[in-house]
Amino acid sequence: MSGPTQAGELGAALDALGDPTRRDLYERILARPSRITALAAAVAVTRPAVSHHVRVLKDSGLVREEDGLLVAVVDPLPQLRTYFDRLWFEASVGEGWLRERFAVSRRLYALGAQPTSPRSRTA
């Protein structure tokens, strides 16, 4: 059985970090691996709520448990950075550029053009 796709992992991370309590917990775990009891004592939500939020973080691949300590997984962070950098770029170039980009895509699609990969050179 294969793991989640890269897009699925990004979506899971975005969903998990979309909640302010989970973001706070993730940032605390990132700064210092902790036991769940220490996390629960440091935040203003109940222990069952902390457990729920930690489960969501684990399911999204952002947190793992090692010898009873919750440890942040940073593998998804470059994907999140790339995603937000792309959004920032597209927002900064303006709506006109985006309209033209989509118009070109529509014209290529209408022509039946398929993206091609560069041919590799052989010696």
RODO-2510 file (C-alpha; in nm, 4 decimals, decimal comma):
residues 123
     n   res          X          Y          Z
     1     m     0,0000     0,0000     0,0000
     2     s     0,1525     0,3329    -0,0980
     3     g     0,1611     0,6448     0,1173
     4     p    -0,0293     0,9674     0,0555
     5     t     0,0558     1,1711    -0,2496
     6     q     0,2554     1,4889    -0,2160
     7     a    -0,0586     1,6948    -0,2829
     8     g    -0,2461     1,4895    -0,0226
     9     e     0,0288     1,5449     0,2318
    10     l     0,0227     1,9185     0,1647
    11     g    -0,3550     1,9259     0,2037
    12     a    -0,3391     1,7291     0,5284
    13     a    -0,0739     1,9645     0,6678
    14     l    -0,2744     2,2725     0,5655
    15     d    -0,5920     2,1284     0,7187
    16     a    -0,4135     2,0397     1,0419
    17     l    -0,2431     2,3785     1,0737
    18     g    -0,5662     2,5605     0,9862
    19     d    -0,6750     2,5339     1,3483
    20     p    -0,5104     2,7909     1,5817
    21     t    -0,4845     2,5438     1,8716
    22     r    -0,3083     2,2878     1,6526
    23     r    -0,0723     2,5548     1,5170
    24     d     0,0140     2,6512     1,8749
    25     l     0,0727     2,2887     1,9742
    26     y     0,2817     2,2209     1,6634
    27     e     0,4967     2,5283     1,7272
    28     r     0,5494     2,4217     2,0895
    29     i     0,6453     2,0686     1,9827
    30     l     0,8717     2,2083     1,7105
    31     a     1,0519     2,4271     1,9635
    32     r     1,0772     2,1520     2,2237
    33     p     0,9688     1,7872     2,1988
    34     s     0,7254     1,7236     2,4832
    35     r     0,5083     1,4685     2,6507
    36     i     0,1372     1,5192     2,6035
    37     t     0,0898     1,5914     2,9756
    38     a     0,3387     1,8793     2,9573
    39     l     0,1638     2,0181     2,6520
    40     a    -0,1763     1,9962     2,8193
    41     a    -0,0420     2,1809     3,1238
    42     a     0,0957     2,4618     2,9029
    43     v    -0,2196     2,5440     2,7048
    44     a    -0,5684     2,6640     2,7908
    45     v    -0,7553     2,3607     2,6542
    46     t    -0,8454     2,0339     2,8232
    47     r    -0,6257     1,7256     2,8129
    48     p    -0,8779     1,5395     2,5912
    49     a    -0,8773     1,8363     2,3489
    50     v    -0,4962     1,8337     2,3399
    51     s    -0,5028     1,4595     2,2712
    52     h    -0,7484     1,5142     1,9858
    53     h    -0,5379     1,7927     1,8315
    54     v    -0,2192     1,5873     1,8666
    55     r    -0,3926     1,2949     1,6927
    56     v    -0,4816     1,5228     1,3999
    57     l    -0,1202     1,6445     1,3845
    58     k     0,0021     1,2841     1,3870
    59     d    -0,2467     1,1777     1,1188
    60     s    -0,1332     1,4672     0,8985
    61     g     0,2306     1,3631     0,9306
    62     l     0,3374     1,6734     1,1234
    63     v     0,4067     1,4988     1,4556
    64     r     0,5355     1,1582     1,5542
    65     e     0,5936     0,9960     1,8901
    66     e     0,9367     0,8716     1,9983
    67     d     0,9762     0,7085     2,3394
    68     g     0,6716     0,8931     2,4739
    69     l     0,7877     1,2317     2,3424
    70     l     0,6003     1,4168     2,0717
    71     v     0,8438     1,5273     1,8029
    72     a     0,7683     1,7647     1,5164
    73     v     0,8174     1,6329     1,1653
    74     v     0,9596     1,9054     0,9422
    75     d     0,9473     1,7171     0,6080
    76     p     0,6213     1,8906     0,4977
    77     l     0,7551     2,2398     0,5741
    78     p     0,9437     2,2898     0,2438
    79     q     0,6282     2,1876     0,0546
    80     l     0,4258     2,4399     0,2558
    81     r     0,6885     2,7077     0,1859
    82     t     0,6793     2,6353    -0,1881
    83     y     0,2994     2,6487    -0,1864
    84     f     0,2861     2,9861    -0,0105
    85     d     0,5755     3,1287    -0,2147
    86     r     0,3826     3,0408    -0,5328
    87     l     0,0660     3,2023    -0,3986
    88     w     0,2607     3,5115    -0,2954
    89     f     0,4231     3,5352    -0,6397
    90     e     0,0928     3,5005    -0,8228
    91     a    -0,0694     3,7596    -0,5980
    92     s     0,2211     3,9998    -0,6479
    93     v     0,2203     3,9835    -1,0301
    94     g    -0,1407     4,0820    -1,0463
    95     e    -0,4647     3,9670    -1,1945
    96     g    -0,3756     4,0613    -1,5529
    97     w    -0,0817     3,8218    -1,5581
    98     l    -0,2976     3,5425    -1,4172
    99     r    -0,5719     3,6053    -1,6765
   100     e    -0,3134     3,5833    -1,9559
   101     r    -0,1597     3,2688    -1,8073
   102     f    -0,4982     3,0951    -1,7975
   103     a    -0,5866     3,2202    -2,1469
   104     v    -0,2679     3,0629    -2,2846
   105     s    -0,3473     2,7399    -2,0999
   106     r    -0,6972     2,7345    -2,2486
   107     r    -0,5608     2,7955    -2,6010
   108     l    -0,3067     2,5158    -2,5625
   109     y    -0,5738     2,2821    -2,4293
   110     a    -0,8030     2,3694    -2,7201
   111     l    -0,5215     2,2886    -2,9628
   112     g    -0,4700     1,9544    -2,7934
   113     a    -0,1173     2,0407    -2,6919
   114     q     0,0248     1,8082    -2,4335
   115     p     0,3096     1,9137    -2,2079
   116     t     0,6309     1,7466    -2,3125
   117     s     0,9451     1,6783    -2,1211
   118     p     1,2797     1,7842    -2,2631
   119     r     1,4540     1,5102    -2,4537
   120     s     1,7648     1,3754    -2,2906
   121     r     2,0845     1,3799    -2,4879
   122     t     2,2758     1,0624    -2,5267
   123     a     2,6434     1,0511    -2,5938
***
